[in-house]
Amino acid sequence: MNKELQELRKKNIDQLNAELVATRQEQFNLRIKHKTGQLNETNQLTIARKKIAKIKTLMNELKSQDSK
């Protein structure tokens, strides 16, 4: 398991939600830069998308644990 995932697992649902909002804002800014030709490292788009998926997965795991 990588460091980023370990750090995300330590957070609660509210912290994950805040992280999700921040990552989505980052993704939006990256998309704007990409469309205007200012983004040189296009792999950052993929990294942001995968981070959003990790956060959503962890949020769903926490919600399913709470409902049991």
Backbone atoms as SQL, in Angstrom:
CREATE TABLE atoms (id INTEGER PRIMARY KEY, chain TEXT, resi INTEGER, resn TEXT, atom TEXT, x REAL, y REAL, z REAL);
INSERT INTO atoms VALUES
  (1, 'A', 1, 'MET', 'N', 0.850, -1.174, 0.000),
  (2, 'A', 1, 'MET', 'CA', 0.000, 0.000, 0.000),
  (3, 'A', 1, 'MET', 'C', 0.898, 1.241, 0.000),
  (4, 'A', 2, 'ASN', 'N', 0.575, 2.209, -0.836),
  (5, 'A', 2, 'ASN', 'CA', 1.437, 3.376, -0.925),
  (6, 'A', 2, 'ASN', 'C', 1.158, 4.383, 0.187),
  (7, 'A', 3, 'LYS', 'N', 2.054, 5.358, 0.317),
  (8, 'A', 3, 'LYS', 'CA', 1.959, 6.333, 1.407),
  (9, 'A', 3, 'LYS', 'C', 0.685, 7.166, 1.327),
  (10, 'A', 4, 'GLU', 'N', 0.308, 7.557, 0.115),
  (11, 'A', 4, 'GLU', 'CA', -0.883, 8.393, -0.045),
  (12, 'A', 4, 'GLU', 'C', -2.130, 7.684, 0.479),
  (13, 'A', 5, 'LEU', 'N', -2.260, 6.422, 0.156),
  (14, 'A', 5, 'LEU', 'CA', -3.415, 5.652, 0.604),
  (15, 'A', 5, 'LEU', 'C', -3.391, 5.462, 2.116),
  (16, 'A', 6, 'GLN', 'N', -2.223, 5.250, 2.684),
  (17, 'A', 6, 'GLN', 'CA', -2.111, 5.119, 4.132),
  (18, 'A', 6, 'GLN', 'C', -2.532, 6.403, 4.830),
  (19, 'A', 7, 'GLU', 'N', -2.126, 7.541, 4.283),
  (20, 'A', 7, 'GLU', 'CA', -2.505, 8.830, 4.867),
  (21, 'A', 7, 'GLU', 'C', -4.009, 9.054, 4.753),
  (22, 'A', 8, 'LEU', 'N', -4.597, 8.664, 3.633),
  (23, 'A', 8, 'LEU', 'CA', -6.041, 8.833, 3.451),
  (24, 'A', 8, 'LEU', 'C', -6.826, 7.936, 4.405),
  (25, 'A', 9, 'ARG', 'N', -6.321, 6.748, 4.680),
  (26, 'A', 9, 'ARG', 'CA', -7.019, 5.822, 5.568),
  (27, 'A', 9, 'ARG', 'C', -7.068, 6.325, 7.011),
  (28, 'A', 10, 'LYS', 'N', -6.152, 7.206, 7.383),
  (29, 'A', 10, 'LYS', 'CA', -6.116, 7.747, 8.739),
  (30, 'A', 10, 'LYS', 'C', -7.191, 8.810, 8.962),
  (31, 'A', 11, 'LYS', 'N', -7.772, 9.323, 7.886),
  (32, 'A', 11, 'LYS', 'CA', -8.723, 10.433, 7.994),
  (33, 'A', 11, 'LYS', 'C', -10.145, 9.924, 8.204),
  (34, 'A', 12, 'ASN', 'N', -10.966, 10.791, 8.808),
  (35, 'A', 12, 'ASN', 'CA', -12.380, 10.436, 8.979),
  (36, 'A', 12, 'ASN', 'C', -13.176, 10.936, 7.769),
  (37, 'A', 13, 'ILE', 'N', -14.489, 10.706, 7.801),
  (38, 'A', 13, 'ILE', 'CA', -15.325, 10.991, 6.634),
  (39, 'A', 13, 'ILE', 'C', -15.349, 12.484, 6.298),
  (40, 'A', 14, 'ASP', 'N', -15.338, 13.353, 7.314),
  (41, 'A', 14, 'ASP', 'CA', -15.355, 14.800, 7.060),
  (42, 'A', 14, 'ASP', 'C', -14.049, 15.271, 6.430),
  (43, 'A', 15, 'GLN', 'N', -12.943, 14.731, 6.913),
  (44, 'A', 15, 'GLN', 'CA', -11.652, 15.088, 6.344),
  (45, 'A', 15, 'GLN', 'C', -11.528, 14.585, 4.910),
  (46, 'A', 16, 'LEU', 'N', -12.062, 13.386, 4.665),
  (47, 'A', 16, 'LEU', 'CA', -12.037, 12.849, 3.301),
  (48, 'A', 16, 'LEU', 'C', -12.887, 13.699, 2.371),
  (49, 'A', 17, 'ASN', 'N', -14.022, 14.172, 2.870),
  (50, 'A', 17, 'ASN', 'CA', -14.888, 15.011, 2.055),
  (51, 'A', 17, 'ASN', 'C', -14.181, 16.317, 1.690),
  (52, 'A', 18, 'ALA', 'N', -13.481, 16.906, 2.650),
  (53, 'A', 18, 'ALA', 'CA', -12.722, 18.131, 2.382),
  (54, 'A', 18, 'ALA', 'C', -11.605, 17.868, 1.370),
  (55, 'A', 19, 'GLU', 'N', -10.949, 16.736, 1.509),
  (56, 'A', 19, 'GLU', 'CA', -9.888, 16.353, 0.571),
  (57, 'A', 19, 'GLU', 'C', -10.458, 16.146, -0.832),
  (58, 'A', 20, 'LEU', 'N', -11.659, 15.568, -0.908),
  (59, 'A', 20, 'LEU', 'CA', -12.314, 15.354, -2.195),
  (60, 'A', 20, 'LEU', 'C', -12.612, 16.680, -2.880),
  (61, 'A', 21, 'VAL', 'N', -13.126, 17.628, -2.136),
  (62, 'A', 21, 'VAL', 'CA', -13.432, 18.950, -2.704),
  (63, 'A', 21, 'VAL', 'C', -12.156, 19.618, -3.213),
  (64, 'A', 22, 'ALA', 'N', -11.094, 19.543, -2.429),
  (65, 'A', 22, 'ALA', 'CA', -9.827, 20.159, -2.832),
  (66, 'A', 22, 'ALA', 'C', -9.251, 19.494, -4.082),
  (67, 'A', 23, 'THR', 'N', -9.349, 18.176, -4.154),
  (68, 'A', 23, 'THR', 'CA', -8.813, 17.453, -5.308),
  (69, 'A', 23, 'THR', 'C', -9.635, 17.733, -6.563),
  (70, 'A', 24, 'ARG', 'N', -10.947, 17.843, -6.412),
  (71, 'A', 24, 'ARG', 'CA', -11.781, 18.192, -7.568),
  (72, 'A', 24, 'ARG', 'C', -11.474, 19.589, -8.072),
  (73, 'A', 25, 'GLN', 'N', -11.196, 20.529, -7.160),
  (74, 'A', 25, 'GLN', 'CA', -10.812, 21.881, -7.566),
  (75, 'A', 25, 'GLN', 'C', -9.478, 21.852, -8.305),
  (76, 'A', 26, 'GLU', 'N', -8.555, 21.049, -7.801),
  (77, 'A', 26, 'GLU', 'CA', -7.262, 20.889, -8.461),
  (78, 'A', 26, 'GLU', 'C', -7.446, 20.301, -9.861),
  (79, 'A', 27, 'GLN', 'N', -8.311, 19.300, -9.977),
  (80, 'A', 27, 'GLN', 'CA', -8.578, 18.677, -11.266),
  (81, 'A', 27, 'GLN', 'C', -9.177, 19.696, -12.243),
  (82, 'A', 28, 'PHE', 'N', -10.086, 20.519, -11.770),
  (83, 'A', 28, 'PHE', 'CA', -10.692, 21.547, -12.615),
  (84, 'A', 28, 'PHE', 'C', -9.624, 22.509, -13.127),
  (85, 'A', 29, 'ASN', 'N', -8.750, 22.966, -12.219),
  (86, 'A', 29, 'ASN', 'CA', -7.680, 23.880, -12.624),
  (87, 'A', 29, 'ASN', 'C', -6.742, 23.233, -13.636),
  (88, 'A', 30, 'LEU', 'N', -6.445, 21.955, -13.441),
  (89, 'A', 30, 'LEU', 'CA', -5.583, 21.241, -14.386),
  (90, 'A', 30, 'LEU', 'C', -6.244, 21.129, -15.756),
  (91, 'A', 31, 'ARG', 'N', -7.557, 20.873, -15.780),
  (92, 'A', 31, 'ARG', 'CA', -8.261, 20.776, -17.062),
  (93, 'A', 31, 'ARG', 'C', -8.253, 22.108, -17.801),
  (94, 'A', 32, 'ILE', 'N', -8.420, 23.195, -17.069),
  (95, 'A', 32, 'ILE', 'CA', -8.379, 24.522, -17.687),
  (96, 'A', 32, 'ILE', 'C', -6.998, 24.793, -18.270),
  (97, 'A', 33, 'LYS', 'N', -5.949, 24.483, -17.489),
  (98, 'A', 33, 'LYS', 'CA', -4.587, 24.672, -17.986),
  (99, 'A', 33, 'LYS', 'C', -4.323, 23.815, -19.214),
  (100, 'A', 34, 'HIS', 'N', -4.849, 22.594, -19.213),
  (101, 'A', 34, 'HIS', 'CA', -4.643, 21.686, -20.343),
  (102, 'A', 34, 'HIS', 'C', -5.301, 22.241, -21.609),
  (103, 'A', 35, 'LYS', 'N', -6.511, 22.743, -21.472),
  (104, 'A', 35, 'LYS', 'CA', -7.230, 23.275, -22.634),
  (105, 'A', 35, 'LYS', 'C', -6.576, 24.531, -23.189),
  (106, 'A', 36, 'THR', 'N', -5.948, 25.332, -22.317),
  (107, 'A', 36, 'THR', 'CA', -5.299, 26.555, -22.786),
  (108, 'A', 36, 'THR', 'C', -3.850, 26.321, -23.199),
  (109, 'A', 37, 'GLY', 'N', -3.378, 25.085, -23.057),
  (110, 'A', 37, 'GLY', 'CA', -2.031, 24.750, -23.492),
  (111, 'A', 37, 'GLY', 'C', -0.948, 25.101, -22.493),
  (112, 'A', 38, 'GLN', 'N', -1.303, 25.384, -21.254),
  (113, 'A', 38, 'GLN', 'CA', -0.317, 25.757, -20.243),
  (114, 'A', 38, 'GLN', 'C', 0.186, 24.564, -19.431),
  (115, 'A', 39, 'LEU', 'N', -0.444, 23.403, -19.576),
  (116, 'A', 39, 'LEU', 'CA', -0.073, 22.233, -18.784),
  (117, 'A', 39, 'LEU', 'C', 0.913, 21.373, -19.561),
  (118, 'A', 40, 'ASN', 'N', 2.118, 21.263, -19.018),
  (119, 'A', 40, 'ASN', 'CA', 3.147, 20.467, -19.678),
  (120, 'A', 40, 'ASN', 'C', 3.090, 19.003, -19.261),
  (121, 'A', 41, 'GLU', 'N', 2.762, 18.753, -18.007),
  (122, 'A', 41, 'GLU', 'CA', 2.728, 17.382, -17.491),
  (123, 'A', 41, 'GLU', 'C', 1.278, 16.907, -17.448),
  (124, 'A', 42, 'THR', 'N', 0.827, 16.328, -18.539),
  (125, 'A', 42, 'THR', 'CA', -0.572, 15.921, -18.624),
  (126, 'A', 42, 'THR', 'C', -0.893, 14.719, -17.754),
  (127, 'A', 43, 'ASN', 'N', 0.125, 14.031, -17.240),
  (128, 'A', 43, 'ASN', 'CA', -0.128, 12.897, -16.356),
  (129, 'A', 43, 'ASN', 'C', -0.740, 13.342, -15.036),
  (130, 'A', 44, 'GLN', 'N', -0.650, 14.630, -14.708),
  (131, 'A', 44, 'GLN', 'CA', -1.254, 15.149, -13.486),
  (132, 'A', 44, 'GLN', 'C', -2.769, 15.007, -13.519),
  (133, 'A', 45, 'LEU', 'N', -3.359, 15.058, -14.712),
  (134, 'A', 45, 'LEU', 'CA', -4.802, 14.846, -14.848),
  (135, 'A', 45, 'LEU', 'C', -5.176, 13.438, -14.406),
  (136, 'A', 46, 'THR', 'N', -4.408, 12.465, -14.831),
  (137, 'A', 46, 'THR', 'CA', -4.664, 11.072, -14.463),
  (138, 'A', 46, 'THR', 'C', -4.454, 10.861, -12.969),
  (139, 'A', 47, 'ILE', 'N', -3.422, 11.471, -12.420),
  (140, 'A', 47, 'ILE', 'CA', -3.143, 11.335, -10.994),
  (141, 'A', 47, 'ILE', 'C', -4.289, 11.906, -10.169),
  (142, 'A', 48, 'ALA', 'N', -4.801, 13.066, -10.561),
  (143, 'A', 48, 'ALA', 'CA', -5.910, 13.688, -9.833),
  (144, 'A', 48, 'ALA', 'C', -7.163, 12.818, -9.922),
  (145, 'A', 49, 'ARG', 'N', -7.433, 12.272, -11.106),
  (146, 'A', 49, 'ARG', 'CA', -8.615, 11.421, -11.283),
  (147, 'A', 49, 'ARG', 'C', -8.524, 10.167, -10.417),
  (148, 'A', 50, 'LYS', 'N', -7.346, 9.561, -10.349),
  (149, 'A', 50, 'LYS', 'CA', -7.164, 8.365, -9.533),
  (150, 'A', 50, 'LYS', 'C', -7.258, 8.675, -8.044),
  (151, 'A', 51, 'LYS', 'N', -6.778, 9.856, -7.637),
  (152, 'A', 51, 'LYS', 'CA', -6.874, 10.240, -6.230),
  (153, 'A', 51, 'LYS', 'C', -8.338, 10.423, -5.837),
  (154, 'A', 52, 'ILE', 'N', -9.137, 11.008, -6.731),
  (155, 'A', 52, 'ILE', 'CA', -10.563, 11.163, -6.474),
  (156, 'A', 52, 'ILE', 'C', -11.216, 9.796, -6.315),
  (157, 'A', 53, 'ALA', 'N', -10.842, 8.848, -7.150),
  (158, 'A', 53, 'ALA', 'CA', -11.401, 7.498, -7.060),
  (159, 'A', 53, 'ALA', 'C', -11.017, 6.828, -5.738),
  (160, 'A', 54, 'LYS', 'N', -9.780, 7.019, -5.300),
  (161, 'A', 54, 'LYS', 'CA', -9.345, 6.442, -4.022),
  (162, 'A', 54, 'LYS', 'C', -10.144, 7.026, -2.865),
  (163, 'A', 55, 'ILE', 'N', -10.324, 8.344, -2.888),
  (164, 'A', 55, 'ILE', 'CA', -11.060, 9.001, -1.807),
  (165, 'A', 55, 'ILE', 'C', -12.505, 8.515, -1.773),
  (166, 'A', 56, 'LYS', 'N', -13.135, 8.429, -2.940),
  (167, 'A', 56, 'LYS', 'CA', -14.525, 7.966, -2.988),
  (168, 'A', 56, 'LYS', 'C', -14.643, 6.526, -2.510),
  (169, 'A', 57, 'THR', 'N', -13.688, 5.690, -2.860),
  (170, 'A', 57, 'THR', 'CA', -13.698, 4.302, -2.420),
  (171, 'A', 57, 'THR', 'C', -13.590, 4.210, -0.901),
  (172, 'A', 58, 'LEU', 'N', -12.683, 4.980, -0.326),
  (173, 'A', 58, 'LEU', 'CA', -12.533, 4.974, 1.125),
  (174, 'A', 58, 'LEU', 'C', -13.784, 5.507, 1.820),
  (175, 'A', 59, 'MET', 'N', -14.414, 6.522, 1.238),
  (176, 'A', 59, 'MET', 'CA', -15.643, 7.064, 1.818),
  (177, 'A', 59, 'MET', 'C', -16.746, 6.002, 1.813),
  (178, 'A', 60, 'ASN', 'N', -16.847, 5.266, 0.707),
  (179, 'A', 60, 'ASN', 'CA', -17.849, 4.200, 0.638),
  (180, 'A', 60, 'ASN', 'C', -17.549, 3.089, 1.622),
  (181, 'A', 61, 'GLU', 'N', -16.283, 2.764, 1.823),
  (182, 'A', 61, 'GLU', 'CA', -15.912, 1.741, 2.822),
  (183, 'A', 61, 'GLU', 'C', -16.326, 2.192, 4.209),
  (184, 'A', 62, 'LEU', 'N', -16.064, 3.441, 4.541),
  (185, 'A', 62, 'LEU', 'CA', -16.419, 3.958, 5.861),
  (186, 'A', 62, 'LEU', 'C', -17.939, 3.977, 6.048),
  (187, 'A', 63, 'LYS', 'N', -18.667, 4.336, 5.012),
  (188, 'A', 63, 'LYS', 'CA', -20.133, 4.358, 5.104),
  (189, 'A', 63, 'LYS', 'C', -20.689, 2.967, 5.278),
  (190, 'A', 64, 'SER', 'N', -20.109, 1.992, 4.590),
  (191, 'A', 64, 'SER', 'CA', -20.600, 0.613, 4.718),
  (192, 'A', 64, 'SER', 'C', -20.281, 0.036, 6.096),
  (193, 'A', 65, 'GLN', 'N', -19.158, 0.437, 6.681),
  (194, 'A', 65, 'GLN', 'CA', -18.821, -0.012, 8.031),
  (195, 'A', 65, 'GLN', 'C', -19.778, 0.586, 9.057),
  (196, 'A', 66, 'ASP', 'N', -20.170, 1.829, 8.841),
  (197, 'A', 66, 'ASP', 'CA', -21.090, 2.490, 9.768),
  (198, 'A', 66, 'ASP', 'C', -22.484, 1.880, 9.722),
  (199, 'A', 67, 'SER', 'N', -22.901, 1.407, 8.558),
  (200, 'A', 67, 'SER', 'CA', -24.262, 0.873, 8.423),
  (201, 'A', 67, 'SER', 'C', -24.391, -0.547, 8.960),
  (202, 'A', 68, 'LYS', 'N', -23.259, -1.216, 9.194),
  (203, 'A', 68, 'LYS', 'CA', -23.331, -2.605, 9.694),
  (204, 'A', 68, 'LYS', 'C', -23.637, -2.677, 11.138);
